C-alpha cells in the first residue's frame, strides 16, 4: 500500500470515529435536529469516500482497507439507520 493510500485510510478512519461519536450523541438525544442532519450527511459523505477509495484500489489493497475500516463503516451505517 502506498503512503498516500495509507494516509487517506488513516484520515478516513479518524473521520469515521468522530462521526460514530457524533451519531452516538445524536442517538442519546444530546444533539439538536440540525446537528443530527449534519451528522447524517457527514456519515453519508464518509461512506461515499470509503466506496470511492475501494474502487481505486487493487485487490490486495482493497482487502487491507476493508479489514481496517469495513467494520467501522458498517457500524456507522447501522447507527445512521437508527437516527
PDB file of N, CA, C and O in Angstrom, chain B, residues numbered from 101:
ATOM      1  N   UNK B 101       0.860  -1.176   0.000  1.00  0.00           N
ATOM      2  CA  UNK B 101       0.000   0.000   0.000  1.00  0.00           C
ATOM      3  C   UNK B 101       0.903   1.235   0.000  1.00  0.00           C
ATOM      4  O   UNK B 101       1.871   1.315   0.757  1.00  0.00           O
ATOM      5  N   UNK B 102       0.571   2.177  -0.852  1.00  0.00           N
ATOM      6  CA  UNK B 102       1.381   3.395  -0.938  1.00  0.00           C
ATOM      7  C   UNK B 102       1.154   4.266   0.296  1.00  0.00           C
ATOM      8  O   UNK B 102       0.116   4.178   0.952  1.00  0.00           O
ATOM      9  N   UNK B 103       2.140   5.106   0.599  1.00  0.00           N
ATOM     10  CA  UNK B 103       1.971   6.015   1.747  1.00  0.00           C
ATOM     11  C   UNK B 103       0.759   6.945   1.583  1.00  0.00           C
ATOM     12  O   UNK B 103       0.109   7.293   2.569  1.00  0.00           O
ATOM     13  N   UNK B 104       0.456   7.344   0.347  1.00  0.00           N
ATOM     14  CA  UNK B 104      -0.689   8.224   0.117  1.00  0.00           C
ATOM     15  C   UNK B 104      -2.000   7.517   0.455  1.00  0.00           C
ATOM     16  O   UNK B 104      -2.889   8.094   1.082  1.00  0.00           O
ATOM     17  N   UNK B 105      -2.104   6.260   0.030  1.00  0.00           N
ATOM     18  CA  UNK B 105      -3.317   5.487   0.326  1.00  0.00           C
ATOM     19  C   UNK B 105      -3.414   5.234   1.826  1.00  0.00           C
ATOM     20  O   UNK B 105      -4.499   5.323   2.401  1.00  0.00           O
ATOM     21  N   UNK B 106      -2.293   4.920   2.460  1.00  0.00           N
ATOM     22  CA  UNK B 106      -2.271   4.702   3.916  1.00  0.00           C
ATOM     23  C   UNK B 106      -2.742   5.963   4.636  1.00  0.00           C
ATOM     24  O   UNK B 106      -3.534   5.887   5.575  1.00  0.00           O
ATOM     25  N   UNK B 107      -2.252   7.126   4.194  1.00  0.00           N
ATOM     26  CA  UNK B 107      -2.645   8.393   4.823  1.00  0.00           C
ATOM     27  C   UNK B 107      -4.141   8.625   4.645  1.00  0.00           C
ATOM     28  O   UNK B 107      -4.829   9.015   5.589  1.00  0.00           O
ATOM     29  N   UNK B 108      -4.643   8.384   3.435  1.00  0.00           N
ATOM     30  CA  UNK B 108      -6.069   8.563   3.177  1.00  0.00           C
ATOM     31  C   UNK B 108      -6.901   7.622   4.044  1.00  0.00           C
ATOM     32  O   UNK B 108      -7.942   8.010   4.573  1.00  0.00           O
ATOM     33  N   UNK B 109      -6.440   6.400   4.183  1.00  0.00           N
ATOM     34  CA  UNK B 109      -7.138   5.419   5.024  1.00  0.00           C
ATOM     35  C   UNK B 109      -7.150   5.875   6.485  1.00  0.00           C
ATOM     36  O   UNK B 109      -8.176   5.782   7.159  1.00  0.00           O
ATOM     37  N   UNK B 110      -6.016   6.365   6.970  1.00  0.00           N
ATOM     38  CA  UNK B 110      -5.939   6.841   8.358  1.00  0.00           C
ATOM     39  C   UNK B 110      -6.851   8.042   8.594  1.00  0.00           C
ATOM     40  O   UNK B 110      -7.535   8.120   9.615  1.00  0.00           O
ATOM     41  N   UNK B 111      -6.857   8.978   7.644  1.00  0.00           N
ATOM     42  CA  UNK B 111      -7.715  10.158   7.778  1.00  0.00           C
ATOM     43  C   UNK B 111      -9.189   9.764   7.746  1.00  0.00           C
ATOM     44  O   UNK B 111     -10.000  10.285   8.512  1.00  0.00           O
ATOM     45  N   UNK B 112      -9.522   8.843   6.857  1.00  0.00           N
ATOM     46  CA  UNK B 112     -10.901   8.367   6.777  1.00  0.00           C
ATOM     47  C   UNK B 112     -11.294   7.653   8.075  1.00  0.00           C
ATOM     48  O   UNK B 112     -12.405   7.830   8.575  1.00  0.00           O
ATOM     49  N   UNK B 113     -10.385   6.855   8.608  1.00  0.00           N
ATOM     50  CA  UNK B 113     -10.650   6.156   9.871  1.00  0.00           C
ATOM     51  C   UNK B 113     -10.900   7.123  11.014  1.00  0.00           C
ATOM     52  O   UNK B 113     -11.797   6.903  11.828  1.00  0.00           O
ATOM     53  N   UNK B 114     -10.119   8.188  11.084  1.00  0.00           N
ATOM     54  CA  UNK B 114     -10.308   9.198  12.132  1.00  0.00           C
ATOM     55  C   UNK B 114     -11.656   9.898  11.969  1.00  0.00           C
ATOM     56  O   UNK B 114     -12.370  10.132  12.944  1.00  0.00           O
ATOM     57  N   UNK B 115     -11.991  10.228  10.726  1.00  0.00           N
ATOM     58  CA  UNK B 115     -13.263  10.896  10.463  1.00  0.00           C
ATOM     59  C   UNK B 115     -14.447   9.982  10.803  1.00  0.00           C
ATOM     60  O   UNK B 115     -15.467  10.450  11.308  1.00  0.00           O
ATOM     61  N   UNK B 116     -14.311   8.697  10.528  1.00  0.00           N
ATOM     62  CA  UNK B 116     -15.376   7.741  10.843  1.00  0.00           C
ATOM     63  C   UNK B 116     -15.556   7.647  12.352  1.00  0.00           C
ATOM     64  O   UNK B 116     -16.686   7.624  12.840  1.00  0.00           O
ATOM     65  N   UNK B 117     -14.461   7.593  13.091  1.00  0.00           N
ATOM     66  CA  UNK B 117     -14.563   7.519  14.551  1.00  0.00           C
ATOM     67  C   UNK B 117     -15.264   8.761  15.110  1.00  0.00           C
ATOM     68  O   UNK B 117     -16.085   8.657  16.021  1.00  0.00           O
ATOM     69  N   UNK B 118     -14.941   9.918  14.569  1.00  0.00           N
ATOM     70  CA  UNK B 118     -15.594  11.156  15.010  1.00  0.00           C
ATOM     71  C   UNK B 118     -17.088  11.118  14.678  1.00  0.00           C
ATOM     72  O   UNK B 118     -17.921  11.515  15.493  1.00  0.00           O
ATOM     73  N   UNK B 119     -17.414  10.644  13.490  1.00  0.00           N
ATOM     74  CA  UNK B 119     -18.817  10.543  13.086  1.00  0.00           C
ATOM     75  C   UNK B 119     -19.570   9.555  13.970  1.00  0.00           C
ATOM     76  O   UNK B 119     -20.738   9.776  14.291  1.00  0.00           O
ATOM     77  N   UNK B 120     -18.910   8.466  14.367  1.00  0.00           N
ATOM     78  CA  UNK B 120     -19.543   7.497  15.261  1.00  0.00           C
ATOM     79  C   UNK B 120     -19.850   8.121  16.617  1.00  0.00           C
ATOM     80  O   UNK B 120     -20.906   7.871  17.198  1.00  0.00           O
ATOM     81  N   UNK B 121     -18.929   8.926  17.114  1.00  0.00           N
ATOM     82  CA  UNK B 121     -19.154   9.603  18.389  1.00  0.00           C
ATOM     83  C   UNK B 121     -20.340  10.566  18.284  1.00  0.00           C
ATOM     84  O   UNK B 121     -21.191  10.618  19.172  1.00  0.00           O
ATOM     85  N   UNK B 122     -20.382  11.328  17.186  1.00  0.00           N
ATOM     86  CA  UNK B 122     -21.492  12.264  16.984  1.00  0.00           C
ATOM     87  C   UNK B 122     -22.813  11.515  16.826  1.00  0.00           C
ATOM     88  O   UNK B 122     -23.842  11.952  17.342  1.00  0.00           O
ATOM     89  N   UNK B 123     -22.787  10.399  16.122  1.00  0.00           N
ATOM     90  CA  UNK B 123     -24.008   9.605  15.938  1.00  0.00           C
ATOM     91  C   UNK B 123     -24.482   9.048  17.277  1.00  0.00           C
ATOM     92  O   UNK B 123     -25.684   8.992  17.536  1.00  0.00           O
ATOM     93  N   UNK B 124     -23.552   8.639  18.121  1.00  0.00           N
ATOM     94  CA  UNK B 124     -23.927   8.136  19.441  1.00  0.00           C
ATOM     95  C   UNK B 124     -24.572   9.236  20.274  1.00  0.00           C
ATOM     96  O   UNK B 124     -25.560   8.995  20.968  1.00  0.00           O
ATOM     97  N   UNK B 125     -24.011  10.449  20.205  1.00  0.00           N
ATOM     98  CA  UNK B 125     -24.606  11.572  20.937  1.00  0.00           C
ATOM     99  C   UNK B 125     -25.989  11.893  20.387  1.00  0.00           C
ATOM    100  O   UNK B 125     -26.905  12.205  21.148  1.00  0.00           O
ATOM    101  N   UNK B 126     -26.142  11.818  19.080  1.00  0.00           N
ATOM    102  CA  UNK B 126     -27.446  12.077  18.471  1.00  0.00           C
ATOM    103  C   UNK B 126     -28.455  11.026  18.899  1.00  0.00           C
ATOM    104  O   UNK B 126     -29.606  11.344  19.196  1.00  0.00           O
ATOM    105  N   UNK B 127     -28.026   9.791  18.928  1.00  0.00           N
ATOM    106  CA  UNK B 127     -28.895   8.688  19.315  1.00  0.00           C
ATOM    107  C   UNK B 127     -29.361   8.841  20.762  1.00  0.00           C
ATOM    108  O   UNK B 127     -30.497   8.507  21.100  1.00  0.00           O
ATOM    109  N   UNK B 128     -28.472   9.347  21.605  1.00  0.00           N
ATOM    110  CA  UNK B 128     -28.804   9.537  23.015  1.00  0.00           C
ATOM    111  C   UNK B 128     -29.636  10.798  23.241  1.00  0.00           C
ATOM    112  O   UNK B 128     -30.066  11.072  24.362  1.00  0.00           O
ATOM    113  N   UNK B 129     -29.860  11.562  22.174  1.00  0.00           N
ATOM    114  CA  UNK B 129     -30.679  12.767  22.285  1.00  0.00           C
ATOM    115  C   UNK B 129     -29.917  13.989  22.720  1.00  0.00           C
ATOM    116  O   UNK B 129     -30.522  14.975  23.143  1.00  0.00           O
ATOM    117  N   UNK B 130     -28.595  13.951  22.625  1.00  0.00           N
ATOM    118  CA  UNK B 130     -27.781  15.078  23.074  1.00  0.00           C
ATOM    119  C   UNK B 130     -27.529  16.114  21.975  1.00  0.00           C
ATOM    120  O   UNK B 130     -26.835  17.101  22.215  1.00  0.00           O
ATOM    121  N   UNK B 131     -28.072  15.910  20.790  1.00  0.00           N
ATOM    122  CA  UNK B 131     -27.877  16.860  19.696  1.00  0.00           C
ATOM    123  C   UNK B 131     -29.218  17.388  19.207  1.00  0.00           C
ATOM    124  O   UNK B 131     -30.233  16.695  19.273  1.00  0.00           O
ATOM    125  N   UNK B 132     -29.208  18.628  18.715  1.00  0.00           N
ATOM    126  CA  UNK B 132     -30.411  19.219  18.153  1.00  0.00           C
ATOM    127  C   UNK B 132     -30.632  18.687  16.742  1.00  0.00           C
ATOM    128  O   UNK B 132     -29.734  18.097  16.141  1.00  0.00           O
ATOM    129  N   UNK B 133     -31.823  18.901  16.228  1.00  0.00           N
ATOM    130  CA  UNK B 133     -32.214  18.349  14.930  1.00  0.00           C
ATOM    131  C   UNK B 133     -31.269  18.757  13.798  1.00  0.00           C
ATOM    132  O   UNK B 133     -30.933  17.933  12.948  1.00  0.00           O
ATOM    133  N   UNK B 134     -30.839  20.023  13.781  1.00  0.00           N
ATOM    134  CA  UNK B 134     -29.950  20.450  12.696  1.00  0.00           C
ATOM    135  C   UNK B 134     -28.590  19.770  12.782  1.00  0.00           C
ATOM    136  O   UNK B 134     -27.981  19.477  11.754  1.00  0.00           O
ATOM    137  N   UNK B 135     -28.109  19.517  13.992  1.00  0.00           N
ATOM    138  CA  UNK B 135     -26.838  18.810  14.154  1.00  0.00           C
ATOM    139  C   UNK B 135     -26.975  17.338  13.800  1.00  0.00           C
ATOM    140  O   UNK B 135     -26.030  16.729  13.300  1.00  0.00           O
ATOM    141  N   UNK B 136     -28.130  16.771  14.051  1.00  0.00           N
ATOM    142  CA  UNK B 136     -28.382  15.380  13.660  1.00  0.00           C
ATOM    143  C   UNK B 136     -28.352  15.277  12.140  1.00  0.00           C
ATOM    144  O   UNK B 136     -27.786  14.331  11.591  1.00  0.00           O
ATOM    145  N   UNK B 137     -28.955  16.238  11.463  1.00  0.00           N
ATOM    146  CA  UNK B 137     -28.945  16.243   9.991  1.00  0.00           C
ATOM    147  C   UNK B 137     -27.524  16.377   9.461  1.00  0.00           C
ATOM    148  O   UNK B 137     -27.164  15.721   8.484  1.00  0.00           O
ATOM    149  N   UNK B 138     -26.716  17.216  10.093  1.00  0.00           N
ATOM    150  CA  UNK B 138     -25.312  17.365   9.689  1.00  0.00           C
ATOM    151  C   UNK B 138     -24.548  16.065   9.919  1.00  0.00           C
ATOM    152  O   UNK B 138     -23.724  15.672   9.094  1.00  0.00           O
ATOM    153  N   UNK B 139     -24.819  15.406  11.029  1.00  0.00           N
ATOM    154  CA  UNK B 139     -24.166  14.141  11.339  1.00  0.00           C
ATOM    155  C   UNK B 139     -24.511  13.092  10.295  1.00  0.00           C
ATOM    156  O   UNK B 139     -23.643  12.350   9.836  1.00  0.00           O
ATOM    157  N   UNK B 140     -25.777  13.035   9.926  1.00  0.00           N
ATOM    158  CA  UNK B 140     -26.199  12.079   8.899  1.00  0.00           C
ATOM    159  C   UNK B 140     -25.500  12.357   7.574  1.00  0.00           C
ATOM    160  O   UNK B 140     -25.001  11.438   6.924  1.00  0.00           O
ATOM    161  N   UNK B 141     -25.464  13.623   7.177  1.00  0.00           N
ATOM    162  CA  UNK B 141     -24.830  13.977   5.904  1.00  0.00           C
ATOM    163  C   UNK B 141     -23.340  13.668   5.933  1.00  0.00           C
ATOM    164  O   UNK B 141     -22.778  13.193   4.946  1.00  0.00           O
ATOM    165  N   UNK B 142     -22.711  13.934   7.054  1.00  0.00           N
ATOM    166  CA  UNK B 142     -21.288  13.626   7.225  1.00  0.00           C
ATOM    167  C   UNK B 142     -21.040  12.134   7.036  1.00  0.00           C
ATOM    168  O   UNK B 142     -20.103  11.730   6.349  1.00  0.00           O
ATOM    169  N   UNK B 143     -21.878  11.339   7.644  1.00  0.00           N
ATOM    170  CA  UNK B 143     -21.726   9.887   7.550  1.00  0.00           C
ATOM    171  C   UNK B 143     -21.943   9.404   6.119  1.00  0.00           C
ATOM    172  O   UNK B 143     -21.216   8.534   5.640  1.00  0.00           O
ATOM    173  N   UNK B 144     -22.936   9.962   5.440  1.00  0.00           N
ATOM    174  CA  UNK B 144     -23.190   9.592   4.042  1.00  0.00           C
ATOM    175  C   UNK B 144     -21.970   9.941   3.183  1.00  0.00           C
ATOM    176  O   UNK B 144     -21.563   9.159   2.324  1.00  0.00           O
ATOM    177  N   UNK B 145     -21.398  11.116   3.421  1.00  0.00           N
ATOM    178  CA  UNK B 145     -20.206  11.531   2.682  1.00  0.00           C
ATOM    179  C   UNK B 145     -19.032  10.592   2.937  1.00  0.00           C
ATOM    180  O   UNK B 145     -18.289  10.252   2.017  1.00  0.00           O
ATOM    181  N   UNK B 146     -18.870  10.179   4.183  1.00  0.00           N
ATOM    182  CA  UNK B 146     -17.768   9.273   4.527  1.00  0.00           C
ATOM    183  C   UNK B 146     -17.937   7.905   3.867  1.00  0.00           C
ATOM    184  O   UNK B 146     -16.963   7.313   3.403  1.00  0.00           O
ATOM    185  N   UNK B 147     -19.151   7.412   3.827  1.00  0.00           N
ATOM    186  CA  UNK B 147     -19.409   6.138   3.148  1.00  0.00           C
ATOM    187  C   UNK B 147     -19.057   6.273   1.669  1.00  0.00           C
ATOM    188  O   UNK B 147     -18.481   5.357   1.081  1.00  0.00           O
ATOM    189  N   UNK B 148     -19.396   7.402   1.071  1.00  0.00           N
ATOM    190  CA  UNK B 148     -19.050   7.648  -0.324  1.00  0.00           C
ATOM    191  C   UNK B 148     -17.550   7.688  -0.549  1.00  0.00           C
ATOM    192  O   UNK B 148     -17.054   7.135  -1.530  1.00  0.00           O
ATOM    193  N   UNK B 149     -16.823   8.338   0.353  1.00  0.00           N
ATOM    194  CA  UNK B 149     -15.359   8.384   0.248  1.00  0.00           C
ATOM    195  C   UNK B 149     -14.760   6.993   0.402  1.00  0.00           C
ATOM    196  O   UNK B 149     -13.811   6.642  -0.299  1.00  0.00           O
ATOM    197  N   UNK B 150     -15.305   6.209   1.306  1.00  0.00           N
ATOM    198  CA  UNK B 150     -14.844   4.837   1.512  1.00  0.00           C
ATOM    199  C   UNK B 150     -15.050   4.015   0.238  1.00  0.00           C
ATOM    200  O   UNK B 150     -14.146   3.304  -0.200  1.00  0.00           O
ATOM    201  N   UNK B 151     -16.234   4.115  -0.346  1.00  0.00           N
ATOM    202  CA  UNK B 151     -16.533   3.369  -1.577  1.00  0.00           C
ATOM    203  C   UNK B 151     -15.623   3.824  -2.713  1.00  0.00           C
ATOM    204  O   UNK B 151     -15.133   2.996  -3.482  1.00  0.00           O
ATOM    205  N   UNK B 152     -15.394   5.124  -2.826  1.00  0.00           N
ATOM    206  CA  UNK B 152     -14.521   5.649  -3.879  1.00  0.00           C
ATOM    207  C   UNK B 152     -13.094   5.148  -3.698  1.00  0.00           C
ATOM    208  O   UNK B 152     -12.420   4.812  -4.672  1.00  0.00           O
ATOM    209  N   UNK B 153     -12.637   5.101  -2.452  1.00  0.00           N
ATOM    210  CA  UNK B 153     -11.302   4.587  -2.176  1.00  0.00           C
ATOM    211  C   UNK B 153     -11.196   3.129  -2.590  1.00  0.00           C
ATOM    212  O   UNK B 153     -10.229   2.737  -3.241  1.00  0.00           O
ATOM    213  N   UNK B 154     -12.176   2.330  -2.220  1.00  0.00           N
ATOM    214  CA  UNK B 154     -12.154   0.910  -2.577  1.00  0.00           C
ATOM    215  C   UNK B 154     -12.114   0.707  -4.085  1.00  0.00           C
ATOM    216  O   UNK B 154     -11.424  -0.187  -4.574  1.00  0.00           O
ATOM    217  N   UNK B 155     -12.849   1.529  -4.821  1.00  0.00           N
ATOM    218  CA  UNK B 155     -12.903   1.391  -6.277  1.00  0.00           C
ATOM    219  C   UNK B 155     -11.567   1.684  -6.942  1.00  0.00           C
ATOM    220  O   UNK B 155     -11.282   1.157  -8.017  1.00  0.00           O
ATOM    221  N   UNK B 156     -10.749   2.515  -6.317  1.00  0.00           N
ATOM    222  CA  UNK B 156      -9.449   2.879  -6.892  1.00  0.00           C
ATOM    223  C   UNK B 156      -8.360   1.850  -6.620  1.00  0.00           C
ATOM    224  O   UNK B 156      -7.303   1.893  -7.249  1.00  0.00           O
ATOM    225  N   UNK B 157      -8.596   0.940  -5.708  1.00  0.00           N
ATOM    226  CA  UNK B 157      -7.546   0.036  -5.251  1.00  0.00           C
ATOM    227  C   UNK B 157      -7.560  -1.301  -5.966  1.00  0.00           C
ATOM    228  O   UNK B 157      -8.580  -1.748  -6.492  1.00  0.00           O
ATOM    229  N   UNK B 158      -6.388  -1.924  -5.964  1.00  0.00           N
ATOM    230  CA  UNK B 158      -6.281  -3.296  -6.442  1.00  0.00           C
ATOM    231  C   UNK B 158      -6.792  -4.241  -5.367  1.00  0.00           C
ATOM    232  O   UNK B 158      -7.095  -3.813  -4.253  1.00  0.00           O
ATOM    233  N   UNK B 159      -6.890  -5.526  -5.695  1.00  0.00           N
ATOM    234  CA  UNK B 159      -7.475  -6.495  -4.759  1.00  0.00           C
ATOM    235  C   UNK B 159      -6.787  -6.563  -3.386  1.00  0.00           C
ATOM    236  O   UNK B 159      -7.472  -6.629  -2.365  1.00  0.00           O
ATOM    237  N   UNK B 160      -5.463  -6.548  -3.344  1.00  0.00           N
ATOM    238  CA  UNK B 160      -4.767  -6.670  -2.061  1.00  0.00           C
ATOM    239  C   UNK B 160      -4.970  -5.440  -1.183  1.00  0.00           C
ATOM    240  O   UNK B 160      -5.259  -5.554   0.008  1.00  0.00           O
ATOM    241  N   UNK B 161      -4.815  -4.266  -1.784  1.00  0.00           N
ATOM    242  CA  UNK B 161      -5.012  -3.037  -1.012  1.00  0.00           C
ATOM    243  C   UNK B 161      -6.468  -2.881  -0.593  1.00  0.00           C
ATOM    244  O   UNK B 161      -6.753  -2.422   0.513  1.00  0.00           O
ATOM    245  N   UNK B 162      -7.384  -3.261  -1.471  1.00  0.00           N
ATOM    246  CA  UNK B 162      -8.813  -3.185  -1.150  1.00  0.00           C
ATOM    247  C   UNK B 162      -9.119  -4.038   0.076  1.00  0.00           C
ATOM    248  O   UNK B 162      -9.839  -3.610   0.979  1.00  0.00           O
ATOM    249  N   UNK B 163      -8.570  -5.235   0.099  1.00  0.00           N
ATOM    250  CA  UNK B 163      -8.800  -6.130   1.231  1.00  0.00           C
ATOM    251  C   UNK B 163      -8.248  -5.531   2.526  1.00  0.00           C
ATOM    252  O   UNK B 163      -8.869  -5.638   3.583  1.00  0.00           O
ATOM    253  N   UNK B 164      -7.087  -4.906   2.434  1.00  0.00           N
ATOM    254  CA  UNK B 164      -6.486  -4.295   3.625  1.00  0.00           C
ATOM    255  C   UNK B 164      -7.344  -3.134   4.147  1.00  0.00           C
ATOM    256  O   UNK B 164      -7.531  -2.987   5.355  1.00  0.00           O
ATOM    257  N   UNK B 165      -7.857  -2.324   3.239  1.00  0.00           N
ATOM    258  CA  UNK B 165      -8.714  -1.207   3.642  1.00  0.00           C
ATOM    259  C   UNK B 165     -10.017  -1.740   4.231  1.00  0.00           C
ATOM    260  O   UNK B 165     -10.498  -1.223   5.239  1.00  0.00           O
ATOM    261  N   UNK B 166     -10.587  -2.763   3.614  1.00  0.00           N
ATOM    262  CA  UNK B 166     -11.818  -3.349   4.137  1.00  0.00           C
ATOM    263  C   UNK B 166     -11.603  -3.924   5.531  1.00  0.00           C
ATOM    264  O   UNK B 166     -12.468  -3.797   6.398  1.00  0.00           O
ATOM    265  N   UNK B 167     -10.471  -4.544   5.745  1.00  0.00           N
ATOM    266  CA  UNK B 167     -10.177  -5.083   7.082  1.00  0.00           C
ATOM    267  C   UNK B 167     -10.009  -3.970   8.104  1.00  0.00           C
ATOM    268  O   UNK B 167     -10.420  -4.108   9.256  1.00  0.00           O
ATOM    269  N   UNK B 168      -9.401  -2.863   7.677  1.00  0.00           N
ATOM    270  CA  UNK B 168      -9.131  -1.767   8.600  1.00  0.00           C
ATOM    271  C   UNK B 168     -10.328  -0.877   8.875  1.00  0.00           C
ATOM    272  O   UNK B 168     -10.467  -0.345   9.976  1.00  0.00           O
ATOM    273  N   UNK B 169     -11.195  -0.709   7.882  1.00  0.00           N
ATOM    274  CA  UNK B 169     -12.293   0.253   8.027  1.00  0.00           C
ATOM    275  C   UNK B 169     -13.685  -0.346   7.873  1.00  0.00           C
ATOM    276  O   UNK B 169     -14.666   0.268   8.293  1.00  0.00           O
ATOM    277  N   UNK B 170     -13.788  -1.505   7.293  1.00  0.00           N
ATOM    278  CA  UNK B 170     -15.094  -2.076   6.964  1.00  0.00           C
ATOM    279  C   UNK B 170     -16.048  -2.175   8.141  1.00  0.00           C
ATOM    280  O   UNK B 170     -17.216  -1.802   8.023  1.00  0.00           O
ATOM    281  N   UNK B 171     -15.575  -2.666   9.263  1.00  0.00           N
ATOM    282  CA  UNK B 171     -16.434  -2.833  10.436  1.00  0.00           C
ATOM    283  C   UNK B 171     -16.911  -1.475  10.963  1.00  0.00           C
ATOM    284  O   UNK B 171     -18.067  -1.325  11.357  1.00  0.00           O
ATOM    285  N   UNK B 172     -16.008  -0.491  10.965  1.00  0.00           N
ATOM    286  CA  UNK B 172     -16.380   0.851  11.430  1.00  0.00           C
ATOM    287  C   UNK B 172     -17.443   1.452  10.504  1.00  0.00           C
ATOM    288  O   UNK B 172     -18.400   2.074  10.966  1.00  0.00           O
ATOM    289  N   UNK B 173     -17.265   1.262   9.204  1.00  0.00           N
ATOM    290  CA  UNK B 173     -18.226   1.789   8.235  1.00  0.00           C
ATOM    291  C   UNK B 173     -19.592   1.125   8.441  1.00  0.00           C
ATOM    292  O   UNK B 173     -20.619   1.802   8.425  1.00  0.00           O
ATOM    293  N   UNK B 174     -19.603  -0.174   8.629  1.00  0.00           N
ATOM    294  CA  UNK B 174     -20.869  -0.885   8.842  1.00  0.00           C
ATOM    295  C   UNK B 174     -21.532  -0.450  10.143  1.00  0.00           C
ATOM    296  O   UNK B 174     -22.756  -0.328  10.207  1.00  0.00           O
ATOM    297  N   UNK B 175     -20.739  -0.217  11.168  1.00  0.00           N
ATOM    298  CA  UNK B 175     -21.278   0.260  12.446  1.00  0.00           C
ATOM    299  C   UNK B 175     -21.913   1.636  12.254  1.00  0.00           C
ATOM    300  O   UNK B 175     -22.989   1.917  12.783  1.00  0.00           O
ATOM    301  N   UNK B 176     -21.233   2.483  11.493  1.00  0.00           N
ATOM    302  CA  UNK B 176     -21.765   3.815  11.230  1.00  0.00           C
ATOM    303  C   UNK B 176     -23.072   3.738  10.440  1.00  0.00           C
ATOM    304  O   UNK B 176     -24.015   4.473  10.731  1.00  0.00           O
ATOM    305  N   UNK B 177     -23.130   2.868   9.461  1.00  0.00           N
ATOM    306  CA  UNK B 177     -24.367   2.693   8.692  1.00  0.00           C
ATOM    307  C   UNK B 177     -25.505   2.241   9.613  1.00  0.00           C
ATOM    308  O   UNK B 177     -26.635   2.712   9.487  1.00  0.00           O
ATOM    309  N   UNK B 178     -25.204   1.337  10.528  1.00  0.00           N
ATOM    310  CA  UNK B 178     -26.215   0.867  11.475  1.00  0.00           C
ATOM    311  C   UNK B 178     -26.711   1.978  12.378  1.00  0.00           C
ATOM    312  O   UNK B 178     -27.911   2.090  12.625  1.00  0.00           O
ATOM    313  N   UNK B 179     -25.805   2.795  12.870  1.00  0.00           N
ATOM    314  CA  UNK B 179     -26.213   3.898  13.739  1.00  0.00           C
ATOM    315  C   UNK B 179     -27.051   4.912  12.962  1.00  0.00           C
ATOM    316  O   UNK B 179     -28.005   5.477  13.496  1.00  0.00           O
ATOM    317  N   UNK B 180     -26.691   5.136  11.707  1.00  0.00           N
ATOM    318  CA  UNK B 180     -27.469   6.065  10.884  1.00  0.00           C
ATOM    319  C   UNK B 180     -28.903   5.599  10.702  1.00  0.00           C
ATOM    320  O   UNK B 180     -29.839   6.398  10.716  1.00  0.00           O
ATOM    321  N   UNK B 181     -29.057   4.321  10.534  1.00  0.00           N
ATOM    322  CA  UNK B 181     -30.410   3.799  10.312  1.00  0.00           C
ATOM    323  C   UNK B 181     -31.288   3.969  11.548  1.00  0.00           C
ATOM    324  O   UNK B 181     -32.513   3.916  11.445  1.00  0.00           O
ATOM    325  N   UNK B 182     -30.682   4.172  12.710  1.00  0.00           N
ATOM    326  CA  UNK B 182     -31.452   4.352  13.943  1.00  0.00           C
ATOM    327  C   UNK B 182     -31.719   5.813  14.284  1.00  0.00           C
ATOM    328  O   UNK B 182     -32.470   6.108  15.214  1.00  0.00           O
ATOM    329  N   UNK B 183     -31.110   6.723  13.541  1.00  0.00           N
ATOM    330  CA  UNK B 183     -31.323   8.155  13.842  1.00  0.00           C
ATOM    331  C   UNK B 183     -32.588   8.671  13.191  1.00  0.00           C
ATOM    332  O   UNK B 183     -32.922   9.847  13.336  1.00  0.00           O
TER     333      UNK B 183
END
